[in-house]
Amino acid sequence: MIESQFSVRCLEASEGYFITQAADVPDSARMVGKRVILGVNDSPSNWKEITALEAARIQTLQGMAAVTAPLPDIAEPAQPSDPE
Protein backbone atom coordinates (compact mmCIF):
# COMPACT_ATOMS: atom_id res chain seq x y z
CA MET A 1 0.00 0.00 0.00
CA ILE A 2 1.25 3.45 -0.88
CA GLU A 3 0.18 6.48 1.07
CA SER A 4 0.68 9.93 -0.39
CA GLN A 5 0.06 13.38 0.96
CA PHE A 6 0.05 16.57 -1.01
CA SER A 7 -1.06 20.12 -0.58
CA VAL A 8 -2.87 22.32 -3.03
CA ARG A 9 -2.36 26.06 -3.25
CA CYS A 10 -5.42 27.97 -4.29
CA LEU A 11 -5.92 31.69 -4.91
CA GLU A 12 -9.41 33.08 -4.42
CA ALA A 13 -10.38 36.57 -5.55
CA SER A 14 -11.54 39.15 -3.05
CA GLU A 15 -15.19 40.21 -3.09
CA GLY A 16 -15.91 42.16 -6.29
CA TYR A 17 -12.71 41.03 -8.01
CA PHE A 18 -11.55 38.30 -10.36
CA ILE A 19 -8.14 36.67 -10.86
CA THR A 20 -6.17 36.74 -14.10
CA GLN A 21 -2.58 36.32 -15.26
CA ALA A 22 -0.16 39.03 -14.17
CA ALA A 23 1.79 38.61 -17.43
CA ASP A 24 1.02 40.60 -20.56
CA VAL A 25 -1.45 38.20 -22.19
CA PRO A 26 -3.77 39.12 -25.09
CA ASP A 27 -7.37 39.45 -23.93
CA SER A 28 -8.33 36.68 -26.35
CA ALA A 29 -6.11 34.22 -24.41
CA ARG A 30 -6.54 35.65 -20.92
CA MET A 31 -7.99 33.42 -18.21
CA VAL A 32 -10.44 35.09 -15.83
CA GLY A 33 -11.93 33.41 -12.81
CA LYS A 34 -12.84 33.64 -9.14
CA ARG A 35 -10.42 30.87 -8.12
CA VAL A 36 -7.09 29.56 -9.43
CA ILE A 37 -5.45 26.34 -8.33
CA LEU A 38 -1.70 26.73 -8.66
CA GLY A 39 0.37 24.07 -10.36
CA VAL A 40 3.55 22.72 -8.81
CA ASN A 41 5.78 25.32 -10.50
CA ASP A 42 3.29 28.20 -10.40
CA SER A 43 3.52 31.16 -8.05
CA PRO A 44 0.97 33.62 -6.68
CA SER A 45 3.09 36.38 -8.23
CA ASN A 46 2.00 35.08 -11.68
CA TRP A 47 -1.58 36.17 -10.93
CA LYS A 48 -3.36 39.44 -10.12
CA GLU A 49 -6.81 40.66 -9.16
CA ILE A 50 -8.88 42.74 -11.55
CA THR A 51 -12.24 44.41 -11.02
CA ALA A 52 -15.47 42.71 -11.99
CA LEU A 53 -15.92 45.43 -14.65
CA GLU A 54 -12.55 44.62 -16.24
CA ALA A 55 -13.33 40.88 -16.09
CA ALA A 56 -16.68 41.50 -17.82
CA ARG A 57 -14.94 43.53 -20.54
CA ILE A 58 -12.46 40.71 -21.21
CA GLN A 59 -15.15 38.02 -21.20
CA THR A 60 -17.32 40.09 -23.55
CA LEU A 61 -14.41 40.48 -25.99
CA GLN A 62 -13.74 36.74 -25.82
CA GLY A 63 -17.41 36.00 -26.47
CA MET A 64 -17.49 38.36 -29.43
CA ALA A 65 -14.34 36.74 -30.84
CA ALA A 66 -15.94 33.29 -30.52
CA VAL A 67 -19.08 34.44 -32.36
CA THR A 68 -17.21 36.18 -35.18
CA ALA A 69 -14.48 33.56 -35.64
CA PRO A 70 -14.70 31.75 -38.97
CA LEU A 71 -15.84 28.17 -38.78
CA PRO A 72 -13.23 25.61 -39.72
CA ASP A 73 -13.60 23.68 -42.94
CA ILE A 74 -15.07 20.33 -42.10
CA ALA A 75 -14.67 17.58 -44.63
CA GLU A 76 -17.69 15.52 -45.42
CA PRO A 77 -17.41 12.07 -43.85
CA ALA A 78 -16.36 9.38 -46.25
CA GLN A 79 -19.29 7.35 -47.52
CA PRO A 80 -18.96 3.59 -47.46
CA SER A 81 -18.42 2.20 -50.90
CA ASP A 82 -20.98 -0.19 -52.40
CA PRO A 83 -19.61 -3.70 -52.72
CA GLU A 84 -20.07 -5.01 -56.21
Order of alpha helices (4+ residues) and beta strands (2+ residues): beta-beta-beta-beta-beta-alpha
